[in-house]
């Protein structure tokens, strides 16, 4: 017996040592890869609050890209060699997600997406907006930005070379989008450096920073001698070479390996095995369902006309719009203050990190959609921000303010992302990144919580909430339509207008967004439907034991995960609480 007991102890010790060794081996890979991601992308490093690369731009040359792709394949092999049975319970999930990320990254290497380097929703022509995501708190922060601006011409040159390579390989962006980019480049071509959008950040130097005049003088010199000439060179390339070569077609399917490319994008963004055709049908079904709900609201206000006439009424009647951008901004601020306390009954834990509201920069606002969210910095030095589009307030309806705020701020993106960043004992790749289907699925699911919070009391506000749900259902139809089924841009715009009360300005910007970000828009509705499905499943299984706070705690407890992992978590939660 003693011998047997001793043998068992020996086995247990050896297993523990083995597990510990394998955990260390795995975490060494995770940590080194996180550092590689920081070193390879100085902008991301700065965005995360790491100032060690604050004077640099990423190296986006194709030579460097191919080397990094090779490194990723090598890392994938190392991950696959990990003996998962010897990992701790926590690292079992970490390994599963890490492996998933690298497998899909390697699959994506088959497609030359890096050659689609220009887009109307940001990019090199609007690089000054990078400053929005940086923390300018010290004199050195401003000096670092100046050094970065000195190096901007080389970064622009790398974009030009990728553009030329794209032309050679017949991988270019749609011309109708590039016409927008051409207009945006002109914003950089000012006669005086103080009029450059790059100088805006230097107009707002805090009073406690010394030698402001010297800082501004140096900034003006760099903008004049480096930045503006580089953009003049970029404009010449863009107008003479890239724009004429940009394609007249719009869908990814029109590019080399385009059908397979889009199929991969659909899987990537939804974290499912759904095909584009299956997603298209889900969209059609959802459009039909939501349309029935909209008809009920129209009936409740005793509208006498048709559905199309009601949408026209919402788009054109002045009662639904503010006259000024300031009025619109104040309405967003007031709505957020109203919502903040109403989330308390729905959640066990709330984030410590606050959020603010900012206007979308004026330079990009005409080509950008209604709003977006920017996560806090990793070091906590910058709060999360909910950016709202104040351009042309006459096309920004009042009835969408509540539902939009719920999605972008709380209980939507800010709550979910800030909570994920506050989770202890998970690696950085889980804290500070995620999966579109989960993140945007949660944002869209959060819109339904507006009913629980007592929002959407006005029938037009309720119709606004349904419009936003319809908007994401329409996405499934038009994104797959344009990129996989041969739809024209005009066909997609018409389908959108026929089914949702978004204004034409927003609809056109949305359609063009789907063209430059193929597949991304699929994630919202697919993620939302999964969370709603899991909620209903939990309610039916647990009956009186169902607790909305606990359900949300489980959904949010591990941060962003693929939808199949999320479903497994909820299944375990149900089994443990029936």
VODOVO-604331 format. One line per field, with one value per residue (C-alpha): residue number from 1; x, y, z. Coordinates in Angstrom, 2 decimals, m for minus. Example, Ala and Ser with C-alpha at 12.3 -4.5 7.8 and 13.67 -1.06 7.14 Angstrom:
# residues 2
vexvo 1_2
xx 12.30_13.67
yy m4.50_m1.06
zz 7.80_7.14
# end
This chain:
# residues 578
vexvo 1_2_3_4_5_6_7_8_9_10_11_12_13_14_15_16_17_18_19_20_21_22_23_24_25_26_27_28_29_30_31_32_33_34_35_36_37_38_39_40_41_42_43_44_45_46_47_48_49_50_51_52_53_54_55_56_57_58_59_60_61_62_63_64_65_66_67_68_69_70_71_72_73_74_75_76_77_78_79_80_81_82_83_84_85_86_87_88_89_90_91_92_93_94_95_96_97_98_99_100_101_102_103_104_105_106_107_108_109_110_111_112_113_114_115_116_117_118_119_120_121_122_123_124_125_126_127_128_129_130_131_132_133_134_135_136_137_138_139_140_141_142_143_144_145_146_147_148_149_150_151_152_153_154_155_156_157_158_159_160_161_162_163_164_165_166_167_168_169_170_171_172_173_174_175_176_177_178_179_180_181_182_183_184_185_186_187_188_189_190_191_192_193_194_195_196_197_198_199_200_201_202_203_204_205_206_207_208_209_210_211_212_213_214_215_216_217_218_219_220_221_222_223_224_225_226_227_228_229_230_231_232_233_234_235_236_237_238_239_240_241_242_243_244_245_246_247_248_249_250_251_252_253_254_255_256_257_258_259_260_261_262_263_264_265_266_267_268_269_270_271_272_273_274_275_276_277_278_279_280_281_282_283_284_285_286_287_288_289_290_291_292_293_294_295_296_297_298_299_300_301_302_303_304_305_306_307_308_309_310_311_312_313_314_315_316_317_318_319_320_321_322_323_324_325_326_327_328_329_330_331_332_333_334_335_336_337_338_339_340_341_342_343_344_345_346_347_348_349_350_351_352_353_354_355_356_357_358_359_360_361_362_363_364_365_366_367_368_369_370_371_372_373_374_375_376_377_378_379_380_381_382_383_384_385_386_387_388_389_390_391_392_393_394_395_396_397_398_399_400_401_402_403_404_405_406_407_408_409_410_411_412_413_414_415_416_417_418_419_420_421_422_423_424_425_426_427_428_429_430_431_432_433_434_435_436_437_438_439_440_441_442_443_444_445_446_447_448_449_450_451_452_453_454_455_456_457_458_459_460_461_462_463_464_465_466_467_468_469_470_471_472_473_474_475_476_477_478_479_480_481_482_483_484_485_486_487_488_489_490_491_492_493_494_495_496_497_498_499_500_501_502_503_504_505_506_507_508_509_510_511_512_513_514_515_516_517_518_519_520_521_522_523_524_525_526_527_528_529_530_531_532_533_534_535_536_537_538_539_540_541_542_543_544_545_546_547_548_549_550_551_552_553_554_555_556_557_558_559_560_561_562_563_564_565_566_567_568_569_570_571_572_573_574_575_576_577_578
xx 0.00_2.80_4.40_1.13_0.57_4.09_3.63_0.40_2.06_4.91_2.48_0.53_3.70_4.94_1.58_1.60_5.13_4.21_1.12_3.08_5.76_3.24_1.36_4.61_5.49_2.11_2.10_5.59_4.19_1.20_3.33_5.91_3.18_1.51_4.83_5.30_1.91_2.93_6.34_4.84_2.19_3.43_0.05_m1.69_0.95_0.30_m3.43_m3.06_m1.08_2.37_4.56_7.71_6.99_5.41_7.58_7.03_4.56_3.95_6.03_3.36_5.65_4.78_8.23_7.70_4.15_5.29_7.93_5.32_2.95_5.70_6.29_2.56_2.59_5.56_3.79_0.70_2.81_4.13_0.60_m0.56_2.31_1.13_m0.09_m3.47_m4.24_m1.46_m2.81_m4.69_m8.45_m7.94_m5.37_m7.54_m9.81_m6.90_m5.28_m8.52_m9.04_m5.39_m5.31_m8.59_m7.17_m4.01_m5.80_m8.10_m5.22_m3.33_m6.45_m6.71_m3.15_m4.46_m6.18_m4.25_m6.51_m3.51_m3.54_m6.93_m5.09_m7.37_m10.83_m13.20_m13.75_m10.26_m6.73_m3.64_m5.58_m7.13_m4.15_m4.47_m7.45_m4.99_m4.43_m8.00_m6.94_m3.68_m3.08_m1.47_m0.68_3.01_5.44_7.07_3.77_3.68_7.36_6.84_3.96_6.15_8.83_6.11_4.98_8.57_8.41_4.96_6.29_7.85_4.59_2.72_5.24_4.54_0.84_1.67_3.73_0.95_m1.48_0.74_1.07_m2.71_m3.04_m0.60_m2.57_m6.01_m6.86_m8.23_m11.07_m14.33_m13.95_m17.12_m15.49_m12.14_m13.81_m14.60_m10.97_m9.85_m11.96_m10.54_m6.93_m7.68_m8.28_m4.53_m3.50_m3.66_m1.77_m0.63_0.57_m1.57_m4.64_m3.60_m5.80_m2.53_m2.06_m5.37_m3.85_m1.25_m4.00_m5.11_m1.89_m2.67_m1.60_0.73_3.04_5.95_7.56_4.32_5.48_8.56_6.45_4.03_6.84_8.46_5.11_4.39_7.82_7.38_3.88_5.15_8.31_7.31_3.58_2.06_4.65_4.08_0.34_0.91_2.93_0.22_m2.45_m0.49_m0.21_m3.83_m5.29_m2.87_m2.52_m4.84_m8.18_m8.10_m7.19_m9.80_m12.50_m15.98_m17.39_m18.20_m18.24_m15.40_m16.55_m15.17_m11.63_m9.27_m10.57_m13.38_m16.13_m13.86_m12.55_m16.04_m16.92_m13.88_m14.84_m18.34_m16.92_m14.31_m16.71_m19.58_m17.38_m19.76_m19.80_m22.78_m22.52_m23.28_m26.47_m27.62_m26.88_m28.78_m31.86_m31.62_m31.63_m34.71_m36.52_m35.58_m36.60_m40.02_m40.41_m39.35_m41.49_m44.55_m43.55_m43.12_m46.56_m48.06_m46.41_m47.62_m51.12_m50.86_m50.27_m53.26_m51.23_m53.49_m50.91_m48.61_m45.46_m43.30_m45.18_m44.63_m40.89_m40.87_m42.72_m40.09_m37.26_m38.69_m40.82_m38.92_m40.45_m38.05_m34.86_m32.82_m31.82_m28.26_m25.39_m25.19_m28.82_m28.17_m25.06_m26.95_m29.68_m27.08_m25.58_m28.98_m30.02_m26.83_m27.34_m30.88_m29.76_m26.80_m28.81_m31.33_m28.79_m28.26_m31.16_m29.83_m26.20_m24.31_m21.11_m20.63_m17.33_m15.14_m13.97_m16.14_m17.06_m17.52_m19.26_m17.40_m18.35_m16.91_m14.11_m15.50_m13.10_m14.46_m18.04_m19.57_m18.32_m18.93_m22.03_m24.05_m21.73_m18.93_m17.21_m13.53_m12.37_m10.33_m6.55_m5.07_m3.35_m6.54_m5.20_m7.95_m11.62_m13.89_m15.59_m18.90_m18.46_m21.59_m22.03_m23.19_m22.74_m26.04_m28.27_m31.26_m30.63_m30.05_m33.47_m34.41_m36.08_m32.76_m30.91_m32.03_m31.36_m28.03_m26.84_m27.81_m25.76_m22.61_m22.32_m24.23_m25.27_m23.68_m20.09_m18.67_m20.07_m18.98_m15.53_m14.66_m15.72_m13.60_m10.58_m11.13_m11.21_m8.28_m6.05_m6.73_m4.05_m3.88_m5.03_m8.39_m8.61_m7.90_m9.23_m12.23_m14.67_m16.96_m19.94_m19.71_m18.92_m21.42_m23.89_m23.86_m24.26_m27.33_m28.72_m28.34_m30.75_m33.49_m32.70_m34.01_m37.48_m36.43_m35.07_m38.33_m37.02_m38.83_m42.04_m42.88_m44.18_m41.68_m38.84_m40.08_m40.13_m36.56_m35.56_m37.22_m35.50_m32.12_m32.98_m34.18_m30.99_m28.91_m31.24_m30.96_m27.19_m27.37_m29.26_m27.34_m23.82_m24.20_m26.15_m23.39_m20.38_m21.70_m24.93_m24.20_m26.34_m25.62_m24.97_m28.23_m30.14_m28.74_m29.56_m33.13_m33.62_m32.35_m34.60_m37.63_m37.31_m35.76_m36.41_m32.77_m32.20_m30.70_m27.42_m26.97_m28.11_m25.62_m22.80_m23.82_m23.86_m20.44_m19.20_m20.21_m18.33_m15.06_m15.51_m16.97_m18.46_m18.06_m21.68_m22.87_m21.66_m24.22_m27.44_m25.85_m24.39_m27.61_m29.72_m27.42_m27.57_m31.36_m31.56_m29.42_m31.51_m34.74_m33.17_m32.08_m35.53_m37.29_m34.86_m34.57_m38.10_m38.45_m34.72_m33.81_m32.08_m31.33_m28.42_m26.84_m27.44_m25.69_m22.88_m22.25_m22.47_m19.96_m17.84_m15.12_m14.91_m15.32_m15.49_m16.63_m20.33_m19.85_m17.81_m20.50_m23.14_m21.10_m20.80_m24.55_m25.24_m23.00_m24.74_m28.12_m26.97_m25.60_m28.72_m31.71
yy 0.00_2.33_1.65_2.33_5.53_6.69_5.95_7.92_10.87_10.68_10.63_13.58_15.60_14.81_15.79_19.08_19.81_18.94_21.11_23.97_23.66_23.53_26.52_28.46_27.38_28.49_31.81_32.59_32.35_34.51_37.18_37.29_37.53_40.40_42.23_41.46_43.02_46.14_46.36_45.83_48.51_51.67_53.36_50.56_50.78_54.49_53.91_51.38_53.85_52.36_55.32_53.35_53.65_57.10_58.55_55.84_54.67_51.03_49.42_48.38_47.45_44.19_42.76_43.29_41.98_38.70_38.24_38.80_36.37_33.76_34.43_33.98_30.58_29.56_30.66_28.71_25.56_26.22_26.72_23.49_21.63_22.65_19.64_21.05_18.24_19.59_23.15_24.66_25.15_28.86_28.22_25.61_28.47_30.84_28.27_27.56_31.27_31.91_28.96_30.10_33.58_32.33_29.76_32.37_34.81_32.24_31.50_35.20_35.27_33.65_36.93_40.16_42.40_44.59_45.93_47.57_50.29_53.29_53.95_56.85_56.09_57.03_56.24_58.05_60.99_61.63_60.60_63.70_62.00_59.59_62.31_61.72_58.39_59.55_61.02_64.47_65.20_66.13_68.21_65.00_63.78_66.81_66.49_62.80_63.70_66.22_63.57_61.27_63.97_64.29_60.59_60.80_61.15_57.67_56.25_57.91_56.48_52.97_53.53_54.64_51.51_49.24_51.10_50.50_46.83_46.61_48.09_45.50_42.62_43.99_44.49_48.00_49.69_50.76_54.03_55.51_55.28_56.56_59.72_60.43_59.83_62.30_65.00_64.15_64.48_68.09_68.81_68.42_70.74_74.06_77.22_77.92_75.29_76.76_75.83_72.18_69.75_68.36_71.66_71.35_69.39_72.12_74.71_72.88_72.54_72.60_75.69_73.72_72.79_75.17_76.51_76.31_78.84_76.77_73.62_75.34_76.89_73.51_71.90_74.57_74.05_70.27_70.60_73.10_71.27_67.60_67.00_69.22_68.33_64.63_65.03_66.95_63.98_61.61_63.62_63.38_59.60_59.19_61.31_60.25_56.53_55.07_56.73_55.95_52.33_51.86_49.42_50.26_47.17_47.14_43.61_41.55_38.77_40.83_40.58_37.62_34.65_37.00_34.48_32.49_35.76_36.85_33.41_33.67_37.18_36.00_33.26_35.60_38.32_36.10_33.40_30.87_28.45_30.21_30.67_34.01_32.51_31.34_34.76_36.44_34.34_35.08_38.74_38.41_36.61_39.28_42.11_40.51_40.01_43.53_45.01_43.49_45.14_48.46_48.18_47.84_51.08_52.89_51.68_52.94_56.56_56.23_56.93_56.94_56.57_53.80_52.46_54.34_57.55_57.12_56.73_59.84_61.70_60.68_61.74_65.13_66.54_69.20_68.05_65.12_67.17_69.81_72.97_73.17_70.82_72.16_71.26_67.77_67.37_68.52_65.98_63.18_64.37_64.57_61.13_59.51_61.06_59.68_56.17_55.80_55.11_52.89_50.15_49.37_46.84_44.83_44.20_42.74_44.64_48.01_49.28_51.66_53.42_56.41_57.44_60.77_62.06_63.79_65.04_63.07_65.20_67.62_66.46_62.89_63.48_63.89_60.43_58.67_57.06_58.12_57.26_55.03_54.13_54.39_52.13_53.44_53.18_50.13_52.19_54.01_57.43_57.95_57.23_55.57_57.93_57.79_59.79_61.30_62.75_66.37_67.05_68.19_67.97_68.19_64.53_63.24_62.31_62.73_59.32_57.49_59.20_56.81_53.59_54.84_55.86_52.50_50.74_52.85_53.74_51.86_49.15_48.60_49.03_51.02_48.75_45.55_46.69_48.48_45.43_43.16_45.41_45.11_41.30_40.01_37.08_36.92_37.64_40.94_39.46_38.77_42.02_44.35_42.65_40.57_39.20_41.42_39.08_39.19_42.90_44.18_41.43_42.67_46.27_45.36_43.12_46.08_48.05_45.59_46.38_49.89_48.43_47.02_50.44_52.21_53.92_54.12_55.37_57.64_55.66_57.42_56.51_52.91_53.10_54.41_51.33_49.10_51.08_50.31_46.63_46.70_48.51_45.55_43.04_44.95_44.68_40.90_41.28_44.10_43.12_39.59_41.03_43.38_41.20_37.75_37.89_40.56_43.41_46.95_49.80_51.47_48.25_48.06_51.71_51.22_48.09_49.98_52.98_50.77_49.11_51.52_55.08_56.09_59.30_59.15_60.70_57.91_55.19_56.13_56.39_53.02_51.29_52.72_51.53_47.96_48.28_49.26_46.87_43.72_41.20_43.30_44.43_40.79_40.40_42.64_40.77_37.30_38.05_39.60_36.66_34.25_36.20_36.47_32.74_31.95_34.27_32.57_29.15_30.15_31.48_28.32_25.99_27.89_29.35_31.15_30.75_32.94_36.14_38.77_40.14_36.71_35.98_39.20_38.43_35.11_36.65_39.35_37.41_36.11_39.11_38.75_35.15_33.42_32.59_28.83_29.40_31.75_29.10_26.53_28.96_29.49_25.74_25.20_28.04_26.44_22.99_24.39_26.42_24.29
zz 0.00_0.88_m2.48_m4.28_m2.32_m3.01_m6.73_m6.82_m5.11_m7.60_m10.52_m9.12_m8.58_m12.10_m13.57_m11.68_m12.78_m16.35_m16.20_m14.74_m17.39_m20.21_m18.79_m18.71_m22.23_m23.49_m21.63_m22.89_m26.42_m25.51_m23.85_m26.63_m29.27_m27.41_m27.37_m31.06_m31.81_m29.88_m31.55_m35.01_m34.62_m32.90_m33.37_m31.50_m28.79_m28.35_m28.44_m25.62_m23.52_m24.24_m25.19_m25.99_m29.74_m29.61_m32.38_m34.97_m37.60_m38.50_m41.22_m43.75_m46.63_m48.35_m47.61_m43.90_m44.10_m45.68_m43.00_m40.30_m41.97_m41.93_m38.23_m37.59_m39.31_m37.18_m34.01_m35.06_m35.25_m31.74_m30.44_m32.05_m30.35_m26.87_m24.85_m23.91_m21.50_m19.27_m19.21_m16.28_m16.57_m17.23_m19.93_m21.60_m22.71_m23.35_m25.61_m27.45_m28.22_m29.05_m31.44_m33.00_m33.60_m35.27_m37.41_m38.86_m39.26_m41.32_m43.39_m44.15_m45.54_m48.70_m49.60_m50.25_m48.17_m47.24_m50.80_m50.20_m48.33_m49.02_m47.65_m47.09_m43.39_m42.34_m43.37_m44.52_m45.98_m42.54_m40.42_m38.24_m36.58_m34.97_m32.40_m31.17_m29.70_m28.14_m24.74_m24.91_m21.26_m21.20_m23.22_m24.41_m25.86_m28.15_m29.05_m29.87_m32.17_m33.98_m34.55_m35.83_m38.25_m39.50_m40.40_m41.98_m45.57_m45.41_m44.11_m46.97_m49.44_m48.14_m48.82_m52.34_m52.97_m51.70_m53.93_m56.95_m56.09_m55.83_m59.29_m60.68_m59.12_m60.00_m56.32_m56.02_m54.17_m55.87_m57.76_m56.24_m52.80_m53.98_m55.25_m51.60_m50.66_m53.33_m51.71_m48.29_m49.47_m50.36_m46.66_m46.13_m48.97_m47.15_m48.02_m44.47_m41.94_m39.15_m41.23_m41.40_m39.43_m38.03_m36.18_m34.30_m31.45_m30.89_m30.48_m27.34_m25.35_m21.60_m19.70_m17.42_m20.31_m20.75_m23.91_m25.89_m28.43_m29.22_m29.57_m31.93_m33.97_m34.49_m35.35_m37.96_m39.50_m39.76_m41.19_m43.75_m44.83_m44.42_m44.05_m46.73_m49.43_m48.72_m49.20_m52.43_m53.67_m52.49_m54.30_m57.55_m57.22_m56.25_m59.04_m61.77_m61.00_m58.39_m59.08_m62.84_m62.00_m59.28_m60.27_m61.50_m59.78_m56.06_m54.63_m53.18_m55.50_m58.40_m57.04_m57.60_m55.52_m54.60_m53.80_m51.51_m50.04_m49.01_m47.66_m45.43_m44.32_m43.40_m41.20_m39.74_m38.65_m37.47_m35.84_m37.39_m40.32_m41.89_m45.64_m47.33_m48.79_m45.36_m43.88_m46.72_m45.94_m42.21_m43.17_m45.33_m42.51_m39.97_m42.30_m42.66_m38.88_m37.94_m40.70_m39.01_m35.71_m37.45_m38.99_m35.50_m34.35_m37.49_m36.75_m33.16_m34.34_m36.69_m39.81_m42.85_m45.60_m46.80_m45.15_m47.68_m47.00_m43.27_m43.80_m45.99_m43.23_m40.67_m42.98_m43.87_m41.06_m39.08_m35.77_m35.77_m36.17_m34.37_m36.15_m34.84_m34.07_m30.52_m29.85_m31.16_m28.98_m25.88_m26.60_m26.73_m23.43_m21.72_m22.98_m21.69_m18.26_m18.24_m19.21_m16.82_m13.60_m15.40_m16.10_m12.39_m12.05_m14.99_m14.00_m11.03_m11.83_m13.52_m14.98_m13.02_m16.18_m17.19_m20.71_m22.46_m25.57_m28.41_m31.87_m34.79_m36.31_m38.87_m41.60_m41.69_m40.49_m44.00_m45.00_m41.68_m40.24_m37.22_m34.34_m33.08_m29.82_m28.91_m26.08_m23.13_m23.16_m21.47_m18.79_m17.83_m18.84_m21.44_m20.87_m23.39_m25.82_m27.64_m30.86_m32.44_m35.91_m35.76_m39.48_m41.01_m37.89_m40.21_m41.17_m37.59_m36.22_m32.57_m32.49_m32.88_m30.01_m27.26_m29.13_m30.49_m27.03_m25.57_m28.25_m28.21_m24.52_m21.80_m21.52_m24.95_m26.02_m23.15_m20.46_m22.19_m23.28_m20.03_m18.00_m20.21_m19.63_m15.87_m15.78_m13.75_m14.61_m18.33_m20.95_m22.80_m26.09_m24.44_m22.48_m25.35_m28.46_m29.36_m31.89_m33.91_m33.58_m29.79_m29.39_m31.92_m31.10_m27.50_m28.68_m30.73_m27.98_m25.61_m27.74_m26.71_m23.06_m23.72_m23.21_m19.81_m18.85_m19.69_m22.81_m26.16_m24.49_m27.37_m30.40_m32.65_m30.29_m30.37_m34.15_m33.95_m31.95_m34.54_m37.29_m35.73_m35.47_m39.08_m40.11_m38.88_m40.53_m43.81_m43.49_m43.80_m47.06_m48.73_m47.60_m48.96_m51.88_m53.05_m52.24_m53.15_m55.14_m57.72_m56.35_m57.54_m55.15_m56.22_m55.60_m52.07_m51.35_m52.56_m50.45_m47.40_m48.06_m48.61_m45.20_m42.70_m41.59_m41.77_m43.71_m47.20_m46.03_m43.48_m45.87_m48.58_m46.02_m44.60_m47.97_m48.77_m45.40_m46.27_m49.54_m47.85_m44.88_m46.46_m44.07_m40.91_m40.94_m40.79_m37.23_m35.52_m36.23_m36.12_m32.68_m31.39_m32.53_m30.71_m27.42_m27.67_m28.40_m25.35_m23.19_m24.22_m23.73_m20.21_m19.34_m20.49_m18.75_m15.45_m15.24_m11.87_m11.17_m14.15_m13.04_m15.70_m13.67_m13.43_m17.11_m18.10_m15.67_m17.39_m20.88_m19.95_m17.47_m19.79_m22.09_m25.84_m27.11_m30.33_m30.41_m30.02_m26.85_m25.57_m26.14_m24.23_m21.30_m21.17_m21.43_m18.41_m16.57_m17.24_m16.11_m12.86_m12.03_m13.03
# end
